[in-house]
Amino acid sequence: MPYSHLAAALFDPATGQGWRQIIELAMALLLSSLIGLEREARQKSAGLRTHTLVGVGSALFMEVSIHGFGAVAGIEGVGLDPSRVAAQVVSGIGFIGGGLIFVKKDAVRGLTTAATIWLTCAIGMACGGGLPLLALASTAVHFLVVRGFPKITDRMSMAPTLERFELRLAYRSQHGLLGRMLEMCTSSGFQVTDVQVETGPEERDRVASEVLLRLEGVASPHDLLERLAELDGVRGITMGREADRTE
């Protein structure tokens, strides 16, 4: 068979291998890459490569579902349901999304990235299914939600920011000093979530100790630091902040 005839047989729109399908795959590549670049810019666990492969792969599955079984469509006893492949793609993408979600202490991370993987899959399927306007609109919705909504919610939120931090205090043990420090923390509007005491060697008939306090509250910690520093027996204070992000 001449090369021209072979190319014509392979590149046949009637079999689902024409310029339309190539353009649909290219559109899936472009839109999924845009979403992947946004995730990559935020240094998320799933970035440009993951989102691009998910989008193009989903589009290809849709092309196969629509055009890939034409050879057996007329055979007696063979029933075709193009939606079955699409349903399996939706089920399978859940494994990738689930692998991006993890829990660290009381914080859940990766939910937004998993949702973008799910949306990128749908955009790729829309491209492969010949629905370019829906794919474009869904991509625009992604950027609106991920980039625009946080600014709106920040302006709407009237609740004060909850401060989470930890204090490490070095002090000379004496009667009631630790109790006074804890009372001072609670009276300043903070809740003590954890206390860890370490006892050191004796120093001038008193034991040198350290205590790690984890606190949370809406007040400023600076006034509390000044009050604690004024207590007799407190030798030093260091403060560190705890991250509290769920995305």
N, C-alpha and C positions, 0 to 999 in steps of 0.2 A: 504494500500500500504506500503510495507516495506520501511524503511528509505533509504536504498541504492537505491531503484528504484525512490524514491522522489528526492534524491539528483541528480541522473542521469538525471531526467526530467528537473530539474531546471538548472543544470550545463550542458547545451547542446549547443555546438558550432553552431549547425544548427539554433538555435533561437537567436544567438547573445549574448550568455552568456557563454563565454569560457575564457580560459587563455589569448587569444589575446586581448579581450576587457578589461580584468583586467590589463594587461600590458599597454594598451593604456591609461587607466585612471591613472595608476601609473606614467607613463611618463608625463602626463599633470600635475600631482601633483608635480613632481620633477621640471619641467621647470618653472612652474608658481611660485613655491616657491623661486627659484633662483632670479627671477625678483622681487618678493615681498621682499626678503631680501635686495636687492640693494636699493629699495625705503625706506625700514624701516631704513637702515643705514643712509639715508639722512633725516630722520625724516619727511617724506612727509605724507600728510593727508591720503592717501591710501597706506597701508604697506603690511606686510606679509600675514595677514589673508585675506584681501580684494582680493589681486591678486591671492592667492591660490584658494579661492572659485570661483572666476571668471574663472580661467583656468580649474579647475575640472568640474565646472558646464557646461561650454561650451563643454567640451569633452563628458560629459554625454548626452547633448542634441544631439550631433552628433551621438552617439551610438543609441539613441532612434530613431533618424530620419532614420538611415540606417537599423536597425534591429527590431525596435519596432512594425512595422505594417505588419509583414509577415503573420499574421493570416488572414488578410483581403485582401491580395494581389490578391488572385484568385477569389474573389467574383465579379460576373458580375455587372457592373455599378459603381464599386468603382475604382476611379483613384487615384494613389499615385504619389506624387512628393516629393522625399526626400529633395530636395533643399529648400522647403518652410520653414521647421523648421530652417535650417541654416540662411535663410534670416531674420526670425523673431528674431533670436539670435543677429544678427548684428544690427537690429533696436533697440532691447531692451537694448543693452549695452550702447547705446547713453545716456540713462537716468542717468546711473551711471557716465559716463564721464562728462556729463553736470553739474552734481552736484558738481564736483571737481573744476570747473573753477569759479573764482570770481574776481571782480574788486575792487581794493582799491586805491582810488584817481586816479592817471593816470597809475597805474601798474596793469597788468593782471597776475594773479597767477594761478597755477594748470594746465597749458596747457600740460606740459610734462608728469605729472602724469596721466592726462586723456588719453593721447596718449598711455602710457604704459598699461593702463587698456584695451584699444581697441586692442593693439597688443597681450596682454595676452589672450584675448578672441579668437583671431585668432589662436594663438598657441594651445590653448586647442581644438579648432575645428579641427585643423590639426591632433592632436593626436587621437581624436575620429574618424576622417575620415580615419585613416590608412595611414597617411603621416608623418612618424616620422622624415625623413631626412629634410623635410621642416620645421618641428617644431624645430629641433635642430639648423638649419641654422638661423631661425628667432630669436631664443634666443640669438645666438651669435651676430646677428646684433643689438639687443637691447643693449647689453653691449658695442659694438663698438660705437654706436651712443651716448649713454648717458654718457659713461665714456671717450671715446676717442675723440669725436668731440669737446668738450669744450677746450681741450688742443690744438687742431689744430687751432680753431678759435682765441684763445688767441694769438697764435704766428703769425697768419696772420693779425690780426687787427693792423693797423697802426694809427688809430685815437686815440688822447689823451683821457684819462678818464675824463668824465664830473663830476666835484666835485659839490655836493649839500650839503649845510650846512646852519645853521642859527646862527646868532649872536644876542645876547641880550646885549645891551649897556645901562648902567646907566650913566646919564649925568645931568648937571645943565642947564636948558633951557636958552639960550641966542640967540640973533639975528643971524640967519643964520647958527647955528651949525648943525642942522639936515640936511640942504641942503648940507653943506660941507661934512658931512659923506656920504651921498648918492653919491655925485659927486666923492668922493674918491673911493668908491666901483666900480663905473662904469669905472673910469679911470684906475683901476687896472685889468680890464679885466673880471669883473663879471657882471652878469645881476641880477638886483633886482626883484625878483618874488613876494614878499609880504612885506608889511610894516605895523606894528602894534605899535601904540604909546600909552603909558599909562602915564598919568600925576599924579604926587604925590603931597605931601604937599609942601608948600613954605619953603625954607631953605636959610637964610641970604639974603633975598630980591630976591631970585631966586627960580624958581619952579624946584624941583627934578623930573626928568622924566626917563622913560625907553622906549626903542624902540626895537622891535623884527624885524630883517631883515632876510629874506630868500633869499639866493643867490645861483647862479649856474655859473660855468665857468670852464675853463681848467687850470687856473693858481693856484699856491699854495696860500692858504689863510694866511700863516704865515706872509708874508710881509705886507699884508693888516692889519692884527692885530697890527703889530708894528706901522704902520702909524696912525691908529685910536687911539691907546693908547697915542700917542704924542699930540693929539689935546687938547687944553685948554678947560676944562669943562667936559671931559670924565672921569668918576669916576671908571668905571669897565667894563670889557668885558668878556662874557662867550660864548663859541662856542659849538655847537652840530651838529652832522652829520645826514643827512636824508638817510634812506635806499632806494636803487633804484634797486630792483631785480624783474624780471618778471617771474621767474620760480617757 
